[in-house]
């Protein structure tokens, strides 16, 4: 129903290896809330985190920022006259990346905290050259997305709402979204840089991710020849897809375990309490952006909603149904009761999408194959999982092993009742295990293939 903040047209050709870099091994004992920073500051939290740093380690490595001029498809027209060096600008951005909001008069990334001074229209006009059609990169139900460069050289995606959709209800949603985005930050969430609400203008600025959406890669759209060659043809292989699933699982787990308070016991972090988890409500392949290294970043928090306060005994939030057809939790659709498990259901659909390459709803196919998740689960139950593997993927022993295990996890996520579905943290743990087995089987396949090749060479030599 709703498009992501970044709906890009042509992509910048990526460079490097076809698969994502190896992740740091995941430790089930490490709290997810420590994996990334929460930008709200208070003395107790700062003191607690300084002590917790000795005991709690992040499981995901920081990703170096690509050269901004290369990422942007460098243009002299967009060069900010005040920026003399991309390198120094990049260093400043890295040092202040935990803030996320820009609000200093000089448009530097330093000194902006959630709720402080916001962008001005002059800054937005300068960044987009008065919303020039040249910088338009997408169009969605909410409005238009532009690519822009701030005065300090930072490249951003600028989402401008349609003036025709403004109303009181939308204004409340806009404020709620801004407050949510300003609180959270994670390696696998698109960074929120700032916003503007002035008169009839409502604008959101987020991180620009140049390598397109997951859906576009599954469809093989907007690819250049060099990009297709780099990822072993005109598709992404199963290793990359598995890495993407892990990244998305980490991002959603962080949202579901979002915390603002710490419990201290004997000067050691005893526990992290998620007082109000965040439910994304629109997990789908077109809301997942990929970096040049194929790290996934979840975008579009327009439907995000705070979960129920479990301390008060609440088990769900009763709310109007929002989301995208094909990904919607049928229990939520039927009862209007929203929980974190609705995101788990959507994630199950995404897993099926990753291994089949198909969209959740394929209207042009015969009736029994139109709902992809239902069709895939039926084939899996019949013991014919291999028939649903994306035809662009090879039928290797490693791919077959991963396919079976991913579909088994998807089946759990797609359970009709939310109580049966696993948590997103459990999904992440299972995916890490699948990835480990997949790599081991891939290595075995490679050794077997090498041995057979050597045997053929020997036979030919003897003849």
N, C-alpha and C positions, 0 to 999 in steps of 0.2 A: 504494500500500500504506500509505502514511503521510501524515498530513495536516500542513499547515504549522503553525507556532507560532500563527499568527493565523488562526482560522477564524471570521470575523465574521458576525454576523447582519445586522440593519439597519445601513445606512451613513449617515454624516453627509453631507447634501447638499453637493456641492462647489461652489466658486464660481470664476469666472475664465474664461479662454479655453478653447476646446474642445481645442486641441492643446497639447502640451508646449512650453515655451519653447525657442527655438532653442538648440542645443548649440554650444559653442565648437568651431570646426573642428578635427577630429582630425588630429594630426600623426603619421604612421607612424613617425617617428624618435624619438618620445618613449617612453621605457620605461614600460610599464604599472605597474610596481612603484612608480613615482613618483607615480602618479595619486591615490593615497590613502595614508594613514599606516598603518604597522605598529606596533602598540602596544608591542611588546617593546623595551626600552631597553638600550643598552650604549654606553659611551664612544666606541668606534670608529664605531658607527653614527651617533651624534649628530654627531660631527665630520665624518663623510663627508657626511651630509645637509646640514649647514650650508654646505659648499662646493658641493654638487651643486645647491643651490637656485638658484644663479646660472645654471646651465646647463640644468636640467630643469624644465619647466613642467607643471602639471596641465592636462589637456584637458577636465575637467568642472568647471563652475562650482559653488560651494557653493549649496545650496538653503536659503533662509530657512525657519526653523521656523514653522509656523502657530501662531496663538494657541492655547494649550493648552486654554483653557476652551471655545473654539469647536470644537476638534478632538474634544473629549471628549463633546460634547453636554452642555454645562455643567450641573452639578448641585451645589446647595448642600450636599447630603449628603456629597459627596466633597471639598469644599474643606478643605485642610489648615489648621488653625487657626494654624500658625506662619508661613504664607505671607501676607504683606500685599500683595504686588504680583506679578502674573503677569509683568510686564515684567522686573522685576529677576531673578526666578527664571529666565526665559528667557535673559537675558544670561549668568547664571552657567553655565547648561547649555551655551551656545555656547562659552564660554571653556574648558570642560573636556571638550568632546565627544570629544576624542581618547582619553580614558581608557576610556570604555565600561562600566567596572565601578564599582558603588557599594560603598563599604565603610567610610566614616567613621561613628563612633558617632552623629553628628547626622543621618545619612542625607542628607548633602549630596553632590552629584556630585563634589566635590573630593576628591582624595587617595586614590582607589581604583585600585589597579593589579591586573592579573591575578595570581591566587594569593594576594591579601591577604584580609583579613577579609570574610566574605560576609554576606548578609542573615540576619536572624533570623526566627523564626516570628512574633514579635510584629509585626515590620514587615510581613510578608506578610498577617497577619490584619487589621492596620490598613488596608492598601492595598485589600483585597478585602471589608472588613467581614465578616470570618470566612467567606470564600468564599460570600458571599450569592448565591443564584440570580439575583438582579437583575443582577449584574455578569458573569454567564456569557455569553460571546460565541462559544463554539465547542466542539465535541466531536470528538475524533479517536481513532485507534487507541491512541495513547500515553496520552491522558488528556483533561482538560478545560482550556479556556482561559478566563481571566477578564480583564476590563479593570479596572485599578486605578490609584489615584493615590498616589504616594509622599508622604512628609511634606514634601518640598521642592516639591511640585506637579507633578512629572514624571508624565505618563500613560504607563503601560506595559501590555503584554500579559503575563499571568502564566500559564504553562503548568504545570499540576500533574499529575504522573504518576499513573496508576491504581495503587493499592496492590497489586492482584492480579497485576501484571506484573513486580514486583520479583524479581530473581534476581541471582546473582553476575555472569553474563554482561552483563546490562543495566547493572549498576553500572560495569563496565569501559567500556562504550560511553558511558555518561553522562559519566564523567571525561574520556574522549577528546574528546567533543563540546565540553565546557566549555573544555578546553585549546585546542582549535582556534579556537573562537569568540573567546576572550580575546586571541588574537594578531592577528586581522585586523579591518580597518575600511575600508569603501569607501562612497561615496555611494550605490551601487546594491545594497548589502547591508543587510539589516535589522540595526540596531544591537543589540548584546548588552549588557545592562545588569548582569546578575548572576545568581546562582543560590543555591540552598539545598539542602544534603544533610544531613538530620538524622533519625536513626532511620529510619522507613519513608517519610519525605517526600523527594521529589526534585522540585525546582521550578526552572524557568528563567524569567528575566525578559528580555523583548526589547522593542524599540521598538513602539509601537502605531501602526499605519498604518490610517487611518480609511476609506479609499475602496475597500475591497474587493479581491478577487483579480481577476486578468486573466480567469480562467475565468468568473467571475460577470458581468463586463462583456461578454464574448463571448456569454453566454447571456441577457444583459439581465435579470439577476435583482437583486432588492433595490434597484431604482431608484426614486427619487421622481420626480414629474413635473418638478420644477425641474431635476433632474440630467439627465433625458432630453432636455429642451429645450436645455440648455447644450451637449450634445455632438451637436447636430444630429440629433435623433431618439432612438430607444432603442438606440443602438449607438455604438461608437467607430469613427471613420473610419480610413481606411488610413494617413493621416499619423501619427495617434497610435499605431497598431499598429507602424508602422515605427520610431518613436521608442522604443517599448517594447522591440522587438527589439534595438536598439542598446544600450539600457541594460543589458539582460540579458547581451548579448555582452561588454560592459565588465566586468560583475561576474564572469562566469566566467573571463574572461581574467586578471583580477586574481588569482583563486584559483589558476589554472594557472601563473601566473608569480610566485606568492608567494615572497618572499625574506626571509631574516633576516641576510644577510651582504653586504657590499659589497667590491668589489675596487678598491683605490686605486692609481692610477698617475700619478706626477708631480703629485700634489696635485689631480688631477681624477678624477671618476668615470669609470672606463674601461668598466665593465660591471656589470650586475646579474645575479647567479646565483641561479636558483631551486633551492635545495638539496632541498626537498621540496614540490613543488606539492600543492595540495589539490584533490581530486576531489569534487564535490558529490554525485553519484550519484542525485539525485532532482529534476532540472530538469523542471518541468511548470508548466502555466498556473495551477494552484491553489496553487502555491508562489511565485507572483509577485504581490506586493502593489503597489497603485498609490496614490500620494499624491494630494492634491487637485489638483495640477498635472500629474497623470498621468506622474510619474516612476516608473519601476519599481524595486522593491526585492526582491531574491531572499531567500526565507526558508527555514526548516527545514533545519538542518544535521545532523539526526539520523542520516543515512546517510553523512555526509562522511567521507572517508578520505584519509590521506596517500598520495601517489603513490610510485612506485618511486624509489630513490636512483640517479639516472642516473650519478653519479660512480663508483659501484661497478660499473657496466655493466649494471644491471638494466633491463629494458625494460617490465616490468609487475608488478603485484601480484596474486598468486593469492589469491582471497578468495571467500567465500560471496556469491552473487548477491543484491543488494538493489536495490530501485527500484520503479517503478510500471509495471504492464502497459500496453503501448502505447508507452511511452517507452524501454523497455530495449534496449540495444545487443545485437543477436542474436549477435554474435561473443563478447561478454562472457558472455551467457547460455549459449553452447555450450562455451566453453573455461574459464570462471571466471577469465579473465585481465583484470584491470581496468587501464585507462589513461585519460589525459585525453580520449582520443578517444571514450570512452563518453559523456561529457558532450556532446561535439560531435554525436553521433548523436541524443541527446535534444533538443538544440537544433534539429536539422533537423526533428524531429517538431513542435516548437513553432512553427517557421516555417510549416509546412503548416497548423497549427491557426489561426494568425493570419490567413492569407489565405482559408481556407475557412469559418472560424467553427465547424467541427465538432470534436467530441472525437476523440482518437486512435482510440478503439474505439467504433463506433456499432452496438451489438448489434441494434437494431431495424430496421436497413436491410437491403436484400438482400445476399446473401453477397459479391458483388464490390465492395461499397462499405463493408463493415464495418470494414476496416482502412484508416483515412483516408489515411495516408501512401502506402500501396501504390496505392490508388485514384487519388490525386492525381498520383502520379508516372507512372502509366499514361496518364492523360489528357494530361499534359504531354508525354510522349513521342509521343503521337499528334497533337500540334499543336493540341490542344483545351483549352488551359489556361483559357480564359475560362469554360468550363462549370463549373469548380470554384470560381470566385470566390464568396465569401459573398454570398448574394442581397440582403443588407442594404446592400451597397456598390454605388455607381454604376459603370456600365461606361464610364468616361471614358478618354481616351487616356492620361492620367497613371496611373490605376489599372491599366490593361492593361499599361503599360510596367513598372511596379513589380512586378506579379504575375509576369510572365515572368522577371524578374531574381531575384526572391525564390525562385521555384521552382527556378531553375537552381542557386542556392546551396544550397537544401534538398537537391537531388539529390546534390550533392557531400558534404554532411554525412551523408546516409543511405547512403553507399557501404557495401557488405557487408564490406569489409576496412578496418581502421583506418588502414593506411598511406596509403590513397587520400584519406581525409578531410582537410579543411583544419584548421589550428589555429584556436582561438577568436579569436586575434588577427587572423588573416586574415579570418575571418568578420566581425569588427567593421569592418575596413577596407573590405570589399566592401559592407557595409550603409551605410556613410557615403557611398560612391560612388552607391549606389542612391538614397539620400535626396536627394543633390544633383541627380541627373537627374530625380527625381520632382518636386522643387520647381520646377525649370526648366520641365518639361512642364506642370505645374499653372498656372504663370504664363502660358504660351503658350495653354493652354485658356481661361483667363480673358479674355485679350485677344481671342481669336477669338470668344468668346461675346459680349463687349461690342460688338465690331464688327458682329456680326449683329443685335444688339438695336438699335443705332443705325440700321442699314439699314432695319429694319422700321418704326421710328419715322418715318424720312424718307418712306417710301412712303405711310404712313397720312396724314402731313401734306399731301403733294401731292394725295392723293385728296380 
